[in-house]
Amino acid sequence: MAPRKQQEIFDATLRLVAEKGYDGLTVEGVAERSGVNKTTIYRWWPSKAALLGAALVEADLLGFEPPDTGSLRGDLVALVEGIRRLLTVPPARDIAVAALGAAVRHPELDARRFFADRFVRERQVFERAVRRGELKGSVDPMLVIDLLAGAVWVRAVFRGLPLTDDFANQAVSAVLGGVAT
């Protein structure tokens, strides 16, 4: 399939899930919005779960490139800001929340692939920091990402609280410096 057509299918998939949730997402709706036959979609993705899973990872709409600011602190602040935008700015916010809710109820929607793909890219931030001598090689990068991303998810999605302009700096400072005296 041509990359441009594939992106149109992914875009239609994500916009539909943002508007109607997972239960309102249909292959027929994606086919109509993207201008392809539903048989074409089924040829590449056997179910709406497989289609949404692929769209979450491969769509330009949710594209992600790891930051390279030259410092661990700068990169982590940029990562937290990216997660903040993902969870607070439409349509990404609506896509992320709908996909998370669907993943809990529908195990066939393998949302872990989305997080695994992002983590592979985020790992570069930590590898560069180790090479620069800013970070011990024994630090678990996934733990750091989980602490930072978890803070954003809990605050923005689960508690419904606003994220201040300084939230990313505060979260990174708490993780890098600790909170004890």
BATIVO-922107 format. One line per field, with one value per residue: x, y, z of N, C-alpha, C in turn; residue in three letters. Coordinates in pm, 1 decimal. Atoms other than C-alpha are relative to their C-alpha. Last residue first. Layout:
neast	X  ...;
nnorth	Y  ...;
nup	Z  ...;
caeast	X  ...;
canorth	Y  ...;
caup	Z  ...;
ceast	X  ...;
cnorth	Y  ...;
cup	Z  ...;
r	Ala  ...;
END
This chain:
neast	-101.9  -39.7  85.4  66.8  -56.9  -146.4  -56.5  33.6  -79.8  -137.2  -2.3  19.1  -120.2  -107.5  17.3  -124.7  -108.9  -55.9  -145.8  -82.8  -56.0  62.2  46.4  74.0  109.3  83.6  44.8  83.3  125.4  82.4  40.5  106.3  122.7  34.6  25.1  126.8  109.5  1.9  51.5  144.4  68.6  101.1  134.2  86.3  49.1  -62.1  86.9  106.6  -34.8  -44.8  -123.3  -105.4  -32.2  -83.2  -129.6  -78.0  -25.3  -113.9  -123.3  -37.0  -52.6  -120.0  -112.8  -47.4  -59.0  -129.3  -95.1  -15.3  -83.9  -140.8  -52.6  -127.6  -61.8  -48.0  -141.8  -19.4  116.9  37.7  -100.6  26.6  123.7  -28.1  -80.1  85.6  95.6  -70.2  -49.4  116.5  58.4  -83.0  75.6  75.4  31.2  81.5  114.7  72.4  74.8  104.0  106.4  61.9  83.2  119.6  82.7  63.6  104.1  111.4  69.3  73.1  110.3  101.9  -10.9  -138.4  -29.3  -144.8  -71.7  -56.0  -145.7  -82.2  -144.2  -58.0  74.9  -70.4  63.7  -54.9  -146.0  -60.1  12.4  -97.7  -133.8  -27.5  -11.3  -129.5  -103.1  -13.9  105.6  112.3  25.4  -119.6  -114.4  -6.9  -41.8  -141.3  -77.7  -27.4  96.2  -42.1  21.1  -129.8  -77.3  72.0  -2.5  -136.0  -17.2  81.4  -79.1  31.1  -93.7  54.9  122.9  -31.2  -48.2  105.0  137.9  6.4  -6.0  125.9  103.0  -21.9  18.4  144.1  58.2  -32.9  76.9  139.9  15.1  -5.0  132.8  96.1  -10.1  -76.4  84.9;
nnorth	-101.5  -1.1  -89.5  63.5  -41.4  -4.5  130.0  96.9  -31.4  44.8  146.2  48.4  -28.3  86.4  138.3  47.6  -18.7  -134.3  8.7  -66.9  -126.8  -109.7  -101.1  63.3  88.0  -51.1  -137.6  -10.0  74.1  -73.7  -125.5  29.8  12.8  -127.9  -100.2  32.3  -36.4  -146.7  -49.5  19.5  -104.2  65.5  -56.8  92.5  103.3  130.0  101.9  -60.8  6.2  -133.4  -32.9  85.9  -54.0  -119.9  45.1  53.8  -110.0  -76.4  57.5  -76.4  -130.3  26.8  19.6  -128.5  -75.1  61.6  -40.9  -145.7  -26.3  9.0  -135.0  7.1  -126.2  20.5  40.0  85.1  85.0  63.4  102.4  118.7  61.8  57.0  121.2  104.7  40.3  69.3  128.4  86.4  28.2  101.4  122.1  80.3  -73.6  -118.9  24.0  119.7  -34.9  -95.4  81.5  76.2  -94.2  -22.9  120.9  4.8  -104.1  50.3  105.2  -60.0  -79.4  92.1  34.8  -8.5  -137.8  -0.6  -127.4  -33.3  6.3  -30.3  13.5  19.0  -83.0  -128.2  -119.3  -41.6  4.7  -63.8  -145.5  -45.8  23.8  -106.6  -126.8  1.7  -6.8  -140.8  -44.9  94.0  7.2  -40.2  70.1  134.4  -13.9  -41.1  121.6  65.5  106.1  132.8  19.3  3.6  -123.7  -114.0  14.3  -34.1  -144.4  -64.3  8.1  114.1  19.1  -62.8  70.8  128.2  103.6  95.5  -50.5  -121.9  43.4  66.3  -104.7  -75.6  86.8  21.6  -128.0  -19.4  99.3  -44.3  -110.7  58.2  58.9  -110.9  -65.1  -124.9  -117.9;
nup	-36.2  -141.3  -76.3  -113.5  -129.6  3.5  34.4  -104.3  -120.1  27.5  0.7  -136.4  -79.0  51.6  -44.0  -60.3  96.0  4.9  -12.7  100.9  -46.9  73.7  -96.1  -108.2  42.3  109.3  -19.3  -119.8  17.0  95.4  -63.4  -94.6  78.8  62.1  -103.8  -67.1  90.4  7.4  -127.3  2.5  76.6  83.6  -13.3  -72.6  90.4  -23.2  -56.2  -80.2  -141.6  -43.5  73.8  -55.6  -132.3  17.8  53.1  -111.0  -93.2  53.7  -55.3  -120.0  41.9  80.6  -90.7  -53.5  110.7  30.3  -103.5  4.9  117.4  -43.1  -20.8  -70.9  40.6  137.2  1.6  117.8  23.6  -125.6  -29.4  81.5  -46.7  -131.8  20.1  56.6  -103.3  -108.3  50.5  15.7  -132.3  -65.2  -24.3  97.6  122.5  -25.0  -87.2  42.2  122.0  -38.6  -58.8  108.3  76.2  -81.5  4.4  132.6  -0.1  -80.0  74.0  111.4  -55.8  -48.8  -142.6  -44.3  -39.8  -21.4  -0.7  -131.3  11.3  -115.6  20.2  -132.9  -93.9  -10.0  56.7  128.3  11.8  -117.7  14.3  100.3  -54.1  -96.2  72.1  69.1  -104.0  -36.1  -91.5  -9.5  -143.6  -72.9  57.9  -57.9  -140.4  2.4  26.4  -128.4  -28.4  46.0  143.3  67.7  -18.9  56.9  146.1  43.6  -17.5  103.0  122.6  86.5  111.0  119.5  36.6  62.0  -90.7  -37.0  3.3  -81.1  -139.7  -36.6  -13.6  -123.3  -116.6  -12.7  -41.2  -141.9  -75.7  6.1  -95.2  -133.8  -22.1  -13.7  -130.9  8.2  0.0;
caeast	1594.9  1377.4  1214.8  1453.6  1683.6  1630.1  1270.5  1151.2  1338.5  1184.1  834.7  888.0  1033.9  748.7  485.4  619.0  349.8  93.1  -85.7  -456.1  -630.0  -857.8  -750.6  -729.4  -638.2  -422.0  -268.6  -252.0  -132.7  127.2  270.6  271.3  474.9  742.3  756.0  715.8  989.0  1229.3  1140.3  1187.1  1531.7  1652.5  1965.9  2268.1  2449.6  2479.2  2361.0  2515.2  2845.7  2790.7  2776.0  2522.0  2308.4  2322.5  2198.9  1926.4  1781.5  1814.6  1584.0  1298.8  1291.2  1257.6  1018.2  785.2  758.2  702.0  427.4  237.0  297.9  161.0  -170.5  -240.1  -605.5  -693.6  -710.4  -1038.5  -1172.8  -848.0  -716.9  -1039.1  -1004.2  -642.9  -733.9  -1015.0  -790.0  -504.1  -725.0  -914.1  -593.4  -429.3  -722.6  -706.3  -433.1  -418.7  -283.1  -42.8  56.7  150.5  339.0  541.6  605.2  726.1  965.5  1092.2  1156.1  1338.3  1554.8  1643.2  1736.8  1944.8  2132.1  2213.5  1859.2  1805.7  1434.3  1294.2  1087.4  719.6  442.3  89.2  -74.3  194.2  32.3  257.2  224.4  -133.7  -243.5  -108.9  -299.6  -611.2  -600.4  -530.5  -821.4  -1045.2  -976.0  -775.4  -547.7  -386.7  -644.1  -917.1  -840.0  -854.8  -1180.3  -1320.9  -1280.1  -1078.5  -1178.5  -1025.0  -1344.7  -1562.7  -1309.7  -1260.6  -1636.4  -1666.9  -1378.1  -1576.8  -1489.3  -1793.6  -1696.5  -1342.9  -1451.1  -1671.0  -1483.0  -1127.8  -1173.7  -1292.5  -1001.1  -754.4  -892.0  -925.3  -563.8  -448.8  -632.9  -493.3  -147.4  -179.1  -285.5  26.5  251.9  124.8  0.0;
canorth	1679.2  1428.9  1509.0  1362.1  1568.8  1405.4  1295.6  1603.1  1835.9  1663.6  1702.5  2068.5  2154.9  1980.2  2146.0  2499.4  2612.6  2465.5  2141.6  2166.2  1904.1  1633.9  1390.3  1086.8  1253.6  1558.8  1490.7  1113.2  1102.3  1376.1  1221.1  879.0  1018.6  1139.3  836.9  591.3  766.1  744.0  379.3  300.8  458.7  230.2  399.2  165.7  359.0  652.8  977.4  1306.9  1159.0  1272.6  907.8  828.3  1127.0  1016.9  668.5  821.2  1041.0  753.6  544.6  776.8  623.6  265.0  395.8  538.8  206.1  17.5  260.0  221.6  -157.4  -181.0  -54.4  -405.1  -372.4  -740.6  -671.0  -480.4  -320.8  -170.7  -102.1  79.5  324.4  391.3  434.7  679.1  884.0  893.7  978.5  1250.9  1413.5  1383.9  1569.0  1790.8  1918.9  1800.1  1446.3  1450.3  1807.5  1702.9  1402.0  1632.6  1871.2  1576.5  1475.6  1834.4  1854.3  1520.8  1641.4  1965.3  1784.0  1525.7  1795.1  1876.1  1960.7  1638.1  1562.9  1225.5  1229.7  1150.8  1134.6  1112.9  1259.1  1100.5  767.2  464.3  366.0  462.0  378.3  23.5  -41.9  120.4  -109.9  -421.5  -339.0  -261.9  -611.5  -808.5  -518.2  -514.2  -704.6  -582.9  -224.4  -308.2  -498.3  -183.7  -6.7  313.0  680.3  756.3  872.4  595.8  321.6  444.5  441.9  90.2  -28.2  93.3  313.2  395.0  145.8  281.9  636.6  841.4  1163.0  1071.6  717.1  859.2  1101.6  823.8  588.1  859.3  961.1  599.0  544.4  868.0  766.6  434.1  616.5  833.7  533.3  347.3  0.0;
caup	5234.4  5049.5  4715.9  4465.6  4252.5  3913.0  3969.9  4157.9  3922.5  3619.6  3765.2  3853.7  3514.2  3332.0  3553.2  3502.6  3258.8  3494.6  3413.5  3476.9  3688.5  3550.4  3821.3  3594.3  3268.0  3337.1  3679.6  3661.0  3300.4  3352.3  3668.2  3503.4  3215.6  3456.5  3684.7  3397.4  3198.8  3493.8  3555.2  3185.8  3189.7  3472.8  3606.2  3612.3  3340.7  3576.6  3421.5  3320.4  3199.5  2840.6  2721.5  2995.9  2891.3  2526.0  2618.8  2835.0  2561.1  2312.2  2534.6  2437.6  2087.4  2207.9  2473.0  2211.9  2028.7  2353.7  2458.0  2130.5  2124.0  2477.0  2338.0  2207.3  2115.3  2156.1  2531.1  2480.1  2799.4  2929.4  2579.9  2491.3  2776.8  2684.6  2316.3  2397.1  2627.5  2378.9  2079.5  2264.0  2383.0  2038.6  1876.9  2070.1  2304.6  2667.2  2677.3  2382.9  2467.4  2822.3  2687.0  2463.2  2752.3  2961.2  2682.2  2647.2  3023.2  2999.8  2711.2  2887.4  3209.4  3022.2  2834.6  2472.5  2370.8  2177.5  2185.3  2085.9  1768.6  1789.2  1534.3  1668.6  1354.9  1137.6  1211.7  1266.0  1630.6  1716.4  1360.8  1387.4  1710.1  1564.7  1261.9  1468.7  1700.8  1400.3  1275.2  1017.0  917.5  571.4  363.4  598.3  497.9  128.3  181.6  345.6  14.1  18.1  34.1  372.6  536.6  391.6  461.5  818.6  875.5  729.7  947.6  1243.9  1540.8  1753.3  2025.8  2027.1  2091.2  1859.1  1783.7  1884.4  1753.3  1421.7  1401.2  1475.1  1211.4  945.6  1004.4  988.5  659.3  514.0  636.0  452.6  137.4  155.0  224.6  -82.9  0.0;
ceast	136.3  106.8  35.4  -81.3  -56.7  61.3  153.8  63.4  -26.4  89.2  140.9  7.9  -10.7  128.3  115.3  -7.1  130.8  111.5  56.1  148.7  83.1  48.6  -68.1  -51.5  -82.7  -123.7  -101.1  -56.0  -91.8  -135.7  -93.0  -50.7  -118.5  -131.0  -46.5  -33.9  -134.5  -115.4  -10.9  -63.3  -152.3  -78.1  -94.2  -143.0  -95.4  -61.8  78.8  -82.1  -104.2  41.3  56.6  132.4  110.3  43.2  94.3  137.2  92.7  39.7  123.8  132.2  45.4  64.6  128.7  121.8  55.9  71.5  138.6  106.2  26.1  94.7  145.4  62.1  128.6  59.7  56.5  147.4  19.7  -112.7  -32.9  96.9  -31.2  -123.4  32.3  77.2  -90.7  -97.4  62.1  39.2  -114.1  -58.2  80.2  70.8  -76.3  -44.3  -89.5  -129.1  -83.9  -84.8  -115.5  -114.5  -70.8  -93.4  -129.5  -88.2  -73.9  -113.1  -120.4  -79.5  -85.0  -120.9  -112.5  18.0  144.3  41.3  150.2  78.3  57.8  146.9  80.4  151.6  55.0  -64.2  86.1  -56.9  49.4  151.9  64.8  -2.9  108.9  138.6  33.7  23.3  138.8  104.0  18.4  -115.4  -125.4  -14.8  127.1  116.3  15.1  52.7  149.6  77.7  34.4  -112.5  53.0  -11.8  130.1  82.3  -66.6  8.6  136.4  15.3  -75.8  91.4  -41.8  90.3  -63.4  -126.6  23.5  43.1  -100.8  -143.8  -4.2  1.3  -135.9  -104.8  10.3  -30.3  -150.5  -62.3  24.9  -89.9  -142.4  -18.2  -6.9  -140.0  -102.6  1.2  89.2;
cnorth	-61.9  106.5  5.2  102.0  -71.3  33.2  2.3  -135.5  -99.5  26.5  -53.0  -152.5  -55.6  21.4  -89.0  -147.0  -58.1  6.6  140.8  -21.9  64.5  136.6  117.9  98.9  -48.6  -85.8  42.0  140.6  18.4  -68.1  79.6  125.1  -28.1  -7.1  131.9  102.6  -27.9  47.2  152.2  48.6  -14.6  107.4  -70.0  51.8  -96.0  -101.6  -128.7  -102.1  64.4  1.4  136.0  33.1  -82.4  56.7  118.5  -48.2  -48.1  114.3  76.5  -47.9  82.5  132.3  -30.2  -19.4  133.6  75.1  -58.2  44.7  150.0  29.3  -2.9  138.6  11.0  127.8  -21.9  -40.4  -101.5  -100.8  -75.0  -113.0  -128.0  -70.3  -66.0  -130.8  -111.8  -52.4  -79.4  -138.9  -100.9  -40.1  -106.4  0.2  -91.1  73.3  120.7  -15.3  -118.2  38.6  90.0  -86.7  -70.4  97.6  19.8  -124.5  -1.9  102.4  -51.9  -102.0  60.3  77.6  -95.9  -30.3  19.0  143.9  -21.7  130.7  39.5  -16.3  46.9  -15.6  -9.6  90.1  123.6  129.8  71.6  9.0  72.6  151.6  48.3  -16.1  113.9  131.6  4.2  16.2  148.1  45.3  -83.9  -15.6  27.6  -81.8  -137.6  10.4  30.2  -129.7  -66.2  -98.5  -131.0  -24.8  2.7  128.3  120.5  -5.8  46.6  152.1  67.6  4.0  -123.1  -10.6  57.4  -71.9  -130.2  -104.8  -94.8  51.2  120.7  -43.1  -59.8  108.4  80.1  -84.6  -14.6  129.0  17.8  -95.1  54.1  109.0  -61.4  -52.8  112.2  69.0  123.9;
cup	11.3  24.6  148.0  74.9  118.9  135.6  4.6  -28.3  110.6  120.1  -22.5  6.3  140.7  79.6  -44.6  41.1  52.1  -102.6  -16.1  28.9  -110.5  43.5  -68.0  104.3  118.6  -26.7  -106.8  13.5  120.6  -15.6  -92.1  68.4  92.0  -78.0  -60.9  107.4  65.7  -89.0  -2.3  130.7  0.6  -76.0  -97.8  18.0  66.7  -94.8  18.2  77.4  91.3  146.4  42.6  -68.1  67.3  135.3  -20.4  -45.1  111.1  92.3  -48.4  58.7  119.7  -41.9  -75.0  87.4  49.0  -111.4  -24.7  99.0  -14.5  -115.5  46.6  11.6  79.9  -59.1  -140.3  -10.9  -112.5  -22.6  128.6  34.1  -74.9  54.3  133.7  -15.7  -50.7  105.3  114.2  -49.2  -12.6  135.2  74.3  -135.3  -97.0  -126.0  22.7  80.2  -47.8  -120.9  42.0  49.9  -115.5  -71.4  77.6  -13.9  -133.9  8.3  77.3  -79.2  -112.7  50.8  37.7  147.4  42.0  27.9  16.1  -6.3  134.7  -34.5  119.5  -7.9  142.2  104.8  19.5  -57.7  -125.5  -12.7  117.2  -12.6  -95.0  60.8  95.5  -73.8  -64.1  110.5  29.3  89.5  21.2  151.3  80.9  -56.5  63.2  142.5  -4.7  -20.4  132.6  29.8  -53.6  -150.2  -78.4  10.2  -65.8  -151.8  -45.2  7.1  -113.8  -122.1  -79.5  -122.1  -126.5  -46.4  -74.4  101.3  63.6  10.3  92.9  146.1  37.8  19.5  129.2  123.6  21.1  52.9  149.5  78.8  0.2  106.2  139.8  29.4  21.0  136.7  0.0;
r	Thr  Ala  Val  Gly  Gly  Leu  Val  Ala  Ser  Val  Ala  Gln  Asn  Ala  Phe  Asp  Asp  Thr  Leu  Pro  Leu  Gly  Arg  Phe  Val  Ala  Arg  Val  Trp  Val  Ala  Gly  Ala  Leu  Leu  Asp  Ile  Val  Leu  Met  Pro  Asp  Val  Ser  Gly  Lys  Leu  Glu  Gly  Arg  Arg  Val  Ala  Arg  Glu  Phe  Val  Gln  Arg  Glu  Arg  Val  Phe  Arg  Asp  Ala  Phe  Phe  Arg  Arg  Ala  Asp  Leu  Glu  Pro  His  Arg  Val  Ala  Ala  Gly  Leu  Ala  Ala  Val  Ala  Ile  Asp  Arg  Ala  Pro  Pro  Val  Thr  Leu  Leu  Arg  Arg  Ile  Gly  Glu  Val  Leu  Ala  Val  Leu  Asp  Gly  Arg  Leu  Ser  Gly  Thr  Asp  Pro  Pro  Glu  Phe  Gly  Leu  Leu  Asp  Ala  Glu  Val  Leu  Ala  Ala  Gly  Leu  Leu  Ala  Ala  Lys  Ser  Pro  Trp  Trp  Arg  Tyr  Ile  Thr  Thr  Lys  Asn  Val  Gly  Ser  Arg  Glu  Ala  Val  Gly  Glu  Val  Thr  Leu  Gly  Asp  Tyr  Gly  Lys  Glu  Ala  Val  Leu  Arg  Leu  Thr  Ala  Asp  Phe  Ile  Glu  Gln  Gln  Lys  Arg  Pro  Ala  Met;
END
